[in-house]
Amino acid sequence: MTSSPSPWPVTRFSRLLDLRRPVVQGPFGSGLSSVDLTVAVAEAGAVGSFGANHLDAEAITALVGDLRSRTNGVINVNLWVPLPGEVDVRVGADEVAGFVAPLRPFYDALGVAVPDGPPPAGPRYDDQIVALLAAAPRVVSFVFGVPDAEVVAEAHRRGVVVLATATTVEEAVALDEAGVDVIVASGSDAGGHRGAFLRPVEESLVGTLSLVPQVVDAVAAPVVAAGGITDARQVRAAFALGAEGVQIGSGFLATHESAVPDVHKDALTTAPGRHSTVLTSAFSGRLARGVPNRVTRALADPAVPRAPYPAQSALTAPLRRAAAAAGDREHASLWSGQSAPLGRRMRAVDYLERLDAELAAVGR
């Protein structure tokens, strides 16, 4: 008895990493990734990803060790390249009250203590990248910028494949010139933080259908399409546009192995027609796409004071944790892409097998 041929195309990207499925699970930052999901996707012959931007060097070393102990599949660990001036951001004690004032009603509604001092500094990128390269997962990936030439060279010396994300053609060309192995073209349909780094986010909102073919024409590296890709029709469209792989975020965020709370998964799988998203900097200080709620509406006016990233993220962290624990949709950060309702709450492997079946059916 012969097995059915794979419905997935064989591409430079799939050959580079010996993938059964040229799929990258989106690397969810700020604590939303889970080892269980990363492992499940890697075991299924795709790229299992973990967003490590919130982890210090020691935790990154432990993470890669844990992942390696659980799977021989392809794992990808993602970091955020600091934007210019970001590492120097400090919020003084005298500024905290002004940034906290718009958040006070939300703290009060959830019974959360109001911060009375400056938020703690996050982990240093320079320390993170040293630890990540030393741990040498199969893939390292970057958003918000171009990794230094030394980083790319050291990754290659260790046999590590480098992915990096572009939101415009200009950014994709910069990444290609830097020698990254694979470029993720992330359209504005995507959920979570927008990774623009050469121009303001507002000038970098290019939809996936427009972005992918232009990036494919402009660079030599294989292109992975991201943003608004949840079902097989969108997967097939991405390959038709010249992509050699797809990155799926919201579809995996709704799976059982995902770390996000049930209130977030419910928001993702809202019936089509009632699902909407908005770009907001309310929760982190950076623009990100998510489901609107009381917090995003109250802080929609750009005149409302908010701390710069990462201070705003630290100030809202207690709110987000309390809302998640309480199942409170109005105060949680509900990151979501525009095609999220096409996903389902199921195991990650079942989701991939569903895509297999849909792709096979579409191809007939």
N, C-alpha and C positions, 0 to 999 in steps of 0.2 A: 504494500500500500504506500503510495507516494503522498507526501505532505503537500498542501496547497502552497503555491508561491506566495511570498510576502507581498502585501498590498503597498508596502513602503518602497519608494525608489532608493536605489543605491547611489550615493552621492560622494563627493570628496569628503564631506563632513562625516558621513557614516563610516567611510573607510578609514579616516584619520583616527577614529576612536573605536573602530570595530563594533559598531552599534547595530543591533537588530532593528531598532526603531530610531530614526534620526530626530529624536525629540529631546528637548532640554526642559526639565522641570524648572519653573521660575525660582530663582533664589530669593526667598522672602527675607527681608531684613528686619532688624530691631526685635528679634525674639520670636518671629512668626514661623520660622523654619522648624522642622522636627527631624530628628535622626530617623525615626520610623518611616517617614515619607521619603526621605533621601534614599534610604536603603531599599524600600519597596520599588522605587522607580529604577534604581540602578540594577536591581535583580531582574527587572523586566526587560533589560537590554536597551534602556535609554539612559540619559544623563540625569542622575540624582543630584540635586543641588541643595546647598545650605548657605544662607546669608549670615555672614559672621561679622558684620560691621559693628555689632554691639559687644563683641567678645575681646578680652585682652589676650596678650600673646600666650600666656599659659593655658587659657581656655581653648584657644585655637589648636594648640598642640594636642590637647586631650581630645578635642572633637575629632580631628583627623584620625587619631589612634582608635577611637571608638568606631568610627565609620569603617575603617579598614578591618576591624575585628569582626564586622558583621556582614561585609559584602566584598566580593572580588570584582563587582561591577564598577562602572565609571562614576566617580564622584567628583563634584565640582564645588569648590568653596569660593564664595564671593566676598569682595571687599569694596568699600566706597572710597574712591580717590578724593581727597579733600579738595574743595574748591578754593581758589585764591583767597587768602585771609582767614579761612575758616578755622585753622588750627590756633589762631590767635584770639578767637572769640572768647571773651570773658564777660560775665554779667556781674556787676558789682552789687553789694548788699543794698546800696541806695537805689538801685534800679529794679530790684525784685518786686517791690510793692506795685509799681506801675504795670509790670507784666502780669502779675497775679490778679490784679483788679478785675479784668474781664472774665477771668476763670473762676472767680470766687463763687458765683451762683451755682456752678457745676460742682465745685468741692462741697458746698453746703448740701446740695441735693443728694449727693452720694455719701455724706457723712465722712468725708475725707479731710484730714488735717491740712490746713493751708500752709504752704512752705513759708518759712520765715528767714531763709538765708539763700545764698547763691546756689544754683544747681551744681552738682558735681561735674567735673570734667570727664568726658568719655575716654575710651582707650586711644592711644596714639597710633596713627596709621603706620608710622615708621616701624614701630615695634610689631604691629600686626603682620606686616608684610615679611619681615625677617622670619617670624615664627611660621608663617604659612609656607614660604619657600623651603624652609628647613623640613617641614612635615611632608612636603611634596605630594599632595593629592594628584590624581591623574589630570585634573583640570583646575586652573584658577581663573576667576573671571572678575571683571571690574565694571563699575558704573561710575558716572560723574566725571570721567576724565580719561586721559591717556596715561597708562603706566609708564614709568621711567624706562629708558633704554636698558639700564642696568638690571631692572626687574625682569624685563622680557628676556634678556640674555641669560640671566641666572635660572629662570624658569626652563628655558630651552636646554641649558646645560644639565639640568636635573631630569630632563625628559617629560616636563610638564607642558601641557597644551594651554595656550592663553586665549581666552575669550574676552571681548570687551564690547560694550554697548554704545551705539550711536543713535541719536534721535533726529539727526539731519544728515544730508549727504556730506556736508562740510566736515562733520565730526567723523563720519565713516572714513573719509579720505585721510584724516589725521591719524586714525587708528591703523589704517592700512600701511601708511608710511612708517609707523612705529614698529611694524613687524609682528603685530598680533596674528594669531593663526586663524581665528574665526571672528567675524563681526556679527553681533546681534543687532539687527535693525529694528528698533523699538518704536512702533507707531504710537500716536497719541491716544489710540483706543485702549492702550494698556492700563491696568490698574496699578495702584501704588505710586511711588515717587517717580517723577519724571527726571530722567538722567541727563538733561541738557547741560553742556559745559562750555560751549564756545559762544553762545548767545543766550540771552534771558529765555526762560522757559516759554514765556508768552510769544516769543519769536521762533519757537522751535516745535510747534504743535503740528506735526505733519502726520496725517493718517497713514495707517499701515499699507493700504493699497497704493498710495502715492509714493511712500517712502521706499518700499522694498525694491521695485524695479529700478529706481534711480540709483540706489546704492549698489545693486548688482552690476549696473553698467559702469559705475565709477571706481570699483575696487577690484583687486586681484584675489583677495581672500574669499573663502566660502562665506556665504551670508545665511544667517539663521533669522527667520522672520518672527517677530513678536508683536503682540498687541491685538486684542480682539480675536484670538484664535482659540476656539473651544471645541468645535465639532469638525467632522471630516470634510464638510464642504469648505470650511475655511482653511483647513490643512491643504486640501488639494489646490485651492486658489493660491496659497503661498508658494507652492512648488511651480504652479503655472507662471508665476511672476518671476521665477528664477531663483528662489530661495533653495538652499540645499539642506535645510532642516527647519524645524519650528520650535519656538519656545512657548510653553503654555504655563500661564500663571493661575488665573482664577479657576480654571478647570481642576487643577490639582489642589488649590486652596480649599475647595469644597469637599475633598475626599476624607474618608474616615481617619487616615493617618495624619492629616494636617493638624498643626498645633493651634489653629485659631478656634475660639470658643463657638458653641452652637449658635449663639446670637449672630455671629459673623457669617457662619455657613448658611443660616436661614436668609440673611440679607442677600447673599450671593445668588441663591437659587429662587429668588422672588420671581413670580410668573412674568414672562415677557409682556411688555406693555405697562407694567407697574414698576419696572426697575429703572432707576435713573442714577446717574453719577455726576459728580462735580469735582472740579479741581480746587483743592483747599490747602492752605498752609497753617490751618488752625491747630493741628495736633503736633507738628514737628518744626514749623518754621520754614519748611520747603514745600513747594507745590506737589501734591499727590492726588491721584484720582480715587475717589471712594463714594460710597452711598451717603447722600446728605442726611443730616440729622440736626438736632437742636444746637450742637456745638458748631457745626460748619455754618449754619445760618446766622448764629449770633456773631460769629467772627468773620463773616463774609466781607464786611466793609474794610478795605485796606487801611482805613484811618484808625481802626481799633488796634491798640498797641499789642505786639507780640514779640517775644524774644527771638533772636536769630537762632538758626540751627547751630549746634544741637541743644542749646539751652531750652528752647521751647519744648522740645521732645522730653527733656528731663522734667520740666514743670508739669506737663500733662500726663506723664507716666502713671502717677497714682490714680488719676481719673480713669485712664484706660484700663488699668488692672481692676479697679473697683467695678467699673461698668461691665467688664467681661465676666467677673465673678457673679454679678447680680443678673446677668442676662439683659442688661439695659442697653437697648439699641440707640437711644437718644444721646448717649455720652461716650459711645465706643468709636474707635477708629475702624471703619468698615471698608478697607481698601478693596476695590473691585474694578475689573475691566468692563468695557461696554458690552461684551458678549457673555458675561457670567451666567445669565439665566439658561444658556444652552448646556450648562454642565449639570451634573447630578451628584447627590451625596451617595458615594459608593467607595469601595476599596480602590486604591490607585491602580492595581493590576487589572481590575475589572474595567476601569475607565479606559486604560490603554487597549484592552481587548475589544471594548466597544468601538474605539476608533478604528481598530483593525477591520472589524466587521463592516463598519460604515464605509471605510475606504474601498473595501472589496466590492461592496454593493454599488457605490458611486462609479467604480471603474467598469461595471458590466454594461 
